[in-house]
Amino acid sequence: MNENIRTYSGVTLGPGVVVEDFCILGVPPRGMKEGDLETVIGANATIRSHTVIYAGNRIGDNLQTGNKVNIRELNEIGDNVSIGTLSVVEHHVKIGNGVRIHTQVFVPEYTIVEDGAWLGPNVVITNAKYPLSPGVKESIVGPTIRKGAIIGANSTLLPGIIIGENAIVGAGSVVTRDVPDRAVVAGNPAKFIKYKEELPY
Protein backbone atom coordinates (compact mmCIF):
# COMPACT_ATOMS: atom_id res chain seq x y z
CA MET A 1 0.00 0.00 0.00
CA ASN A 2 1.44 3.35 -1.07
CA GLU A 3 1.24 5.72 1.89
CA ASN A 4 1.33 8.71 -0.49
CA ILE A 5 -2.11 7.78 -1.93
CA ARG A 6 -5.38 8.35 -0.03
CA THR A 7 -8.16 5.93 -0.99
CA TYR A 8 -11.48 6.29 0.84
CA SER A 9 -13.80 3.35 1.45
CA GLY A 10 -16.23 2.47 -1.32
CA VAL A 11 -13.64 2.72 -4.12
CA THR A 12 -13.29 -0.20 -6.55
CA LEU A 13 -10.32 -0.25 -8.92
CA GLY A 14 -10.20 -2.55 -11.94
CA PRO A 15 -7.17 -4.70 -12.79
CA GLY A 16 -4.06 -2.98 -14.06
CA VAL A 17 -4.82 0.45 -12.59
CA VAL A 18 -1.77 2.63 -11.93
CA VAL A 19 -2.14 5.38 -9.33
CA GLU A 20 0.78 7.75 -8.92
CA ASP A 21 1.84 9.52 -5.72
CA PHE A 22 -0.34 12.07 -3.94
CA CYS A 23 -3.65 11.09 -5.55
CA ILE A 24 -6.91 11.08 -3.56
CA LEU A 25 -9.68 8.69 -4.59
CA GLY A 26 -13.30 8.58 -3.41
CA VAL A 27 -13.51 11.89 -1.57
CA PRO A 28 -17.03 12.22 -0.10
CA PRO A 29 -18.76 15.37 -1.37
CA ARG A 30 -20.27 17.89 1.00
CA GLY A 31 -23.14 16.39 2.99
CA MET A 32 -21.96 12.80 2.46
CA LYS A 33 -19.94 10.48 4.66
CA GLU A 34 -17.10 8.24 3.61
CA GLY A 35 -18.49 5.16 1.86
CA ASP A 36 -21.97 6.63 1.18
CA LEU A 37 -21.28 6.65 -2.57
CA GLU A 38 -19.63 3.86 -4.52
CA THR A 39 -16.77 4.85 -6.82
CA VAL A 40 -15.78 2.56 -9.69
CA ILE A 41 -12.70 3.05 -11.87
CA GLY A 42 -12.28 0.49 -14.66
CA ALA A 43 -9.32 -1.55 -15.79
CA ASN A 44 -5.95 -0.20 -16.90
CA ALA A 45 -6.44 3.39 -15.78
CA THR A 46 -3.42 5.62 -15.32
CA ILE A 47 -4.14 8.24 -12.66
CA ARG A 48 -1.28 10.68 -12.51
CA SER A 49 0.15 12.50 -9.53
CA HIS A 50 -2.07 14.86 -7.49
CA THR A 51 -5.29 13.85 -9.24
CA VAL A 52 -8.39 14.04 -7.02
CA ILE A 53 -11.44 11.90 -7.86
CA TYR A 54 -14.54 12.39 -5.71
CA ALA A 55 -16.97 9.67 -4.69
CA GLY A 56 -19.86 8.42 -6.81
CA ASN A 57 -18.04 8.38 -10.14
CA ARG A 58 -18.48 5.51 -12.57
CA ILE A 59 -15.50 5.46 -14.89
CA GLY A 60 -14.84 2.95 -17.67
CA ASP A 61 -11.63 1.24 -18.73
CA ASN A 62 -8.39 2.92 -19.81
CA LEU A 63 -8.87 6.31 -18.14
CA GLN A 64 -5.81 8.55 -18.48
CA THR A 65 -5.40 11.67 -16.37
CA GLY A 66 -2.69 14.28 -16.44
CA ASN A 67 -1.26 15.70 -13.25
CA LYS A 68 -3.53 17.63 -10.87
CA VAL A 69 -6.82 16.69 -12.53
CA ASN A 70 -9.95 17.24 -10.42
CA ILE A 71 -13.01 15.07 -11.09
CA ARG A 72 -15.97 15.92 -8.89
CA GLU A 73 -18.73 13.53 -7.76
CA LEU A 74 -21.48 11.58 -9.54
CA ASN A 75 -20.16 11.61 -13.10
CA GLU A 76 -20.54 8.95 -15.78
CA ILE A 77 -17.32 8.57 -17.78
CA GLY A 78 -16.89 6.01 -20.57
CA ASP A 79 -13.97 3.93 -21.80
CA ASN A 80 -10.73 5.29 -23.28
CA VAL A 81 -11.14 8.82 -21.92
CA SER A 82 -8.17 11.14 -21.49
CA ILE A 83 -8.31 14.21 -19.22
CA GLY A 84 -5.30 16.53 -19.38
CA THR A 85 -3.24 18.20 -16.69
CA LEU A 86 -5.02 20.78 -14.50
CA SER A 87 -8.43 20.10 -16.06
CA VAL A 88 -11.57 20.19 -13.91
CA VAL A 89 -14.68 18.06 -14.45
CA GLU A 90 -17.48 19.19 -12.16
CA HIS A 91 -20.32 16.93 -10.89
CA HIS A 92 -23.20 15.30 -12.81
CA VAL A 93 -21.30 15.32 -16.10
CA LYS A 94 -21.71 12.63 -18.77
CA ILE A 95 -18.65 11.82 -20.86
CA GLY A 96 -18.80 9.17 -23.59
CA ASN A 97 -16.22 6.75 -24.92
CA GLY A 98 -13.01 7.92 -26.56
CA VAL A 99 -13.28 11.54 -25.44
CA ARG A 100 -10.09 13.63 -25.34
CA ILE A 101 -10.03 16.55 -22.91
CA HIS A 102 -6.78 18.47 -23.13
CA THR A 103 -4.89 20.57 -20.59
CA GLN A 104 -6.65 23.17 -18.40
CA VAL A 105 -10.18 22.50 -19.66
CA PHE A 106 -13.16 23.39 -17.47
CA VAL A 107 -16.25 21.16 -17.77
CA PRO A 108 -19.07 22.34 -15.47
CA GLU A 109 -21.94 20.34 -14.02
CA TYR A 110 -24.69 18.99 -16.30
CA THR A 111 -22.50 19.04 -19.41
CA ILE A 112 -22.78 16.16 -21.88
CA VAL A 113 -19.77 15.19 -24.01
CA GLU A 114 -20.55 12.38 -26.43
CA ASP A 115 -18.31 9.66 -27.89
CA GLY A 116 -15.15 10.73 -29.67
CA ALA A 117 -15.42 14.45 -28.95
CA TRP A 118 -12.20 16.45 -28.64
CA LEU A 119 -11.74 19.49 -26.39
CA GLY A 120 -8.56 21.50 -27.01
CA PRO A 121 -6.39 23.18 -24.36
CA ASN A 122 -7.98 25.92 -22.24
CA VAL A 123 -11.52 25.31 -23.46
CA VAL A 124 -14.05 26.82 -21.03
CA ILE A 125 -17.59 25.46 -20.89
CA THR A 126 -20.25 27.45 -19.00
CA ASN A 127 -23.61 26.46 -17.56
CA ALA A 128 -25.16 29.55 -15.94
CA LYS A 129 -26.58 32.34 -18.11
CA TYR A 130 -26.79 34.82 -15.23
CA PRO A 131 -24.30 33.90 -12.48
CA LEU A 132 -25.29 34.99 -8.95
CA SER A 133 -28.86 35.79 -10.03
CA PRO A 134 -31.77 34.55 -7.84
CA GLY A 135 -32.59 30.92 -8.61
CA VAL A 136 -29.50 30.42 -10.73
CA LYS A 137 -28.91 26.95 -9.25
CA GLU A 138 -32.30 25.78 -10.52
CA SER A 139 -31.62 26.95 -14.08
CA ILE A 140 -28.12 25.59 -14.63
CA VAL A 141 -27.70 23.66 -17.89
CA GLY A 142 -24.45 22.70 -19.55
CA PRO A 143 -23.88 22.42 -23.29
CA THR A 144 -24.16 19.15 -25.21
CA ILE A 145 -21.18 18.29 -27.40
CA ARG A 146 -22.24 15.65 -29.89
CA LYS A 147 -20.22 12.70 -31.23
CA GLY A 148 -16.94 13.50 -32.91
CA ALA A 149 -17.14 17.27 -32.43
CA ILE A 150 -13.88 19.22 -32.14
CA ILE A 151 -13.61 22.30 -29.91
CA GLY A 152 -10.48 24.35 -30.67
CA ALA A 153 -8.11 25.70 -28.05
CA ASN A 154 -9.18 28.68 -25.93
CA SER A 155 -12.82 28.49 -27.02
CA THR A 156 -15.76 29.30 -24.75
CA LEU A 157 -19.14 27.55 -24.97
CA LEU A 158 -22.21 29.25 -23.51
CA PRO A 159 -24.83 27.39 -21.42
CA GLY A 160 -27.31 25.02 -23.01
CA ILE A 161 -26.03 25.15 -26.58
CA ILE A 162 -25.64 22.05 -28.74
CA ILE A 163 -22.50 21.41 -30.78
CA GLY A 164 -23.55 19.05 -33.58
CA GLU A 165 -21.97 15.75 -34.57
CA ASN A 166 -18.54 16.10 -36.20
CA ALA A 167 -18.73 19.90 -36.01
CA ILE A 168 -15.56 21.97 -35.66
CA VAL A 169 -15.23 25.08 -33.49
CA GLY A 170 -12.20 27.16 -34.42
CA ALA A 171 -9.63 28.14 -31.82
CA GLY A 172 -10.51 31.15 -29.69
CA SER A 173 -14.20 31.12 -30.57
CA VAL A 174 -17.09 32.17 -28.34
CA VAL A 175 -20.05 29.95 -29.20
CA THR A 176 -23.38 31.58 -28.33
CA ARG A 177 -25.82 29.43 -30.30
CA ASP A 178 -26.27 25.87 -31.55
CA VAL A 179 -23.84 24.55 -34.17
CA PRO A 180 -25.25 22.21 -36.85
CA ASP A 181 -23.82 18.77 -37.56
CA ARG A 182 -20.52 18.90 -39.54
CA ALA A 183 -20.47 22.72 -39.48
CA VAL A 184 -17.23 24.68 -39.10
CA VAL A 185 -17.66 27.84 -37.02
CA ALA A 186 -15.20 30.42 -35.70
CA GLY A 187 -15.01 33.90 -34.22
CA ASN A 188 -16.59 35.94 -31.42
CA PRO A 189 -19.44 35.34 -31.63
CA ALA A 190 -18.80 32.17 -33.63
CA LYS A 191 -20.23 32.23 -37.14
CA PHE A 192 -20.73 29.54 -39.77
CA ILE A 193 -17.85 29.26 -42.24
CA LYS A 194 -18.42 26.04 -44.19
CA TYR A 195 -19.13 22.36 -43.69
CA LYS A 196 -16.46 19.91 -42.61
CA GLU A 197 -16.42 18.08 -45.94
CA GLU A 198 -15.46 21.35 -47.66
CA LEU A 199 -12.19 21.59 -45.74
CA PRO A 200 -9.02 21.02 -47.82
CA TYR A 201 -7.84 17.90 -46.00
TAVEN-V906714 format. One record per residue. N is the residue number from 1. SS is DSSP state (hx for helix, st for strand, lp for the rest). OMEGA is omega as a letter, one per 20 degrees, with the letter a starting at -180 (none if undefined). D_LAST is the distance of its C-alpha to the last C-alpha in whole Angstrom. Layout:
# TAVEN-V906714
n/ss/omega/d_last
N/SS/OMEGA/D_LAST
N/SS/OMEGA/D_LAST
This chain:
# TAVEN-V906714
n/ss/omega/d_last
1/lp/a/50
2/lp/a/48
3/lp/r/50
4/lp/r/47
5/lp/r/46
6/st/r/47
7/st/r/47
8/lp/r/48
9/lp/a/50
10/lp/r/48
11/st/r/45
12/st/r/44
13/st/r/41
14/lp/r/40
15/lp/r/40
16/lp/a/38
17/lp/r/38
18/st/r/38
19/st/a/39
20/lp/a/39
21/lp/r/42
22/lp/r/43
23/lp/r/41
24/st/a/43
25/st/r/42
26/st/r/44
27/st/r/45
28/lp/r/47
29/lp/a/46
30/lp/r/49
31/lp/r/51
32/lp/r/51
33/lp/r/53
34/lp/r/51
35/lp/r/51
36/lp/a/51
37/lp/r/47
38/lp/r/45
39/st/a/42
40/st/r/40
41/st/a/38
42/lp/a/36
43/lp/r/36
44/lp/r/34
45/lp/r/34
46/st/a/33
47/st/a/35
48/lp/a/35
49/lp/r/38
50/lp/r/39
51/lp/r/37
52/st/r/39
53/st/a/39
54/st/a/41
55/lp/r/43
56/lp/r/42
57/lp/r/38
58/st/a/37
59/st/a/34
60/lp/a/33
61/lp/r/32
62/lp/r/30
63/lp/r/30
64/st/r/29
65/st/r/30
66/lp/r/30
67/lp/r/33
68/lp/r/35
69/lp/r/34
70/st/r/36
71/st/a/35
72/lp/a/38
73/lp/r/40
74/lp/r/39
75/lp/r/36
76/st/a/34
77/st/a/31
78/lp/r/30
79/lp/r/29
80/lp/r/26
81/lp/r/26
82/st/a/25
83/st/a/27
84/lp/a/27
85/lp/r/30
86/lp/r/32
87/lp/r/30
88/st/r/32
89/st/a/32
90/lp/a/35
91/lp/r/37
92/lp/r/37
93/lp/r/33
94/st/a/31
95/st/a/28
96/lp/a/26
97/lp/r/25
98/lp/a/22
99/lp/r/22
100/st/r/21
101/st/a/23
102/lp/a/23
103/lp/r/26
104/lp/r/28
105/lp/r/27
106/st/r/30
107/st/a/30
108/lp/a/33
109/lp/r/35
110/lp/r/34
111/lp/r/30
112/st/r/28
113/st/a/25
114/lp/a/24
115/lp/r/22
116/lp/r/19
117/lp/a/19
118/st/a/18
119/st/a/20
120/lp/a/19
121/lp/r/22
122/lp/r/25
123/lp/r/24
124/st/r/27
125/st/a/28
126/lp/a/31
127/lp/a/34
128/lp/a/37
129/lp/a/37
130/lp/a/40
131/lp/r/41
132/lp/r/44
133/lp/r/45
134/lp/r/48
135/lp/a/47
136/hx/a/43
137/hx/a/43
138/hx/a/44
139/lp/a/41
140/lp/r/38
141/lp/r/35
142/lp/r/32
143/lp/r/28
144/st/r/26
145/st/a/23
146/lp/a/22
147/lp/r/20
148/lp/r/17
149/lp/r/16
150/st/r/15
151/st/a/18
152/lp/a/17
153/lp/r/20
154/lp/r/23
155/lp/r/22
156/st/r/25
157/st/r/26
158/lp/a/29
159/lp/r/31
160/lp/a/31
161/lp/r/28
162/st/r/25
163/st/a/21
164/lp/r/20
165/lp/r/18
166/lp/r/15
167/lp/r/15
168/st/r/14
169/st/a/16
170/lp/a/15
171/lp/r/18
172/lp/a/21
173/lp/r/21
174/st/a/25
175/st/a/24
176/lp/a/27
177/lp/a/27
178/lp/r/25
179/st/a/21
180/lp/r/20
181/lp/r/18
182/lp/r/14
183/st/r/15
184/st/r/13
185/st/r/17
186/st/r/18
187/lp/r/21
188/st/i/25
189/lp/a/25
190/lp/r/22
191/st/r/21
192/st/r/18
193/st/a/16
194/st/r/13
195/st/a/12
196/hx/a/9
197/hx/r/9
198/hx/r/9
199/lp/a/6
200/lp/r/4
201/lp/none/0
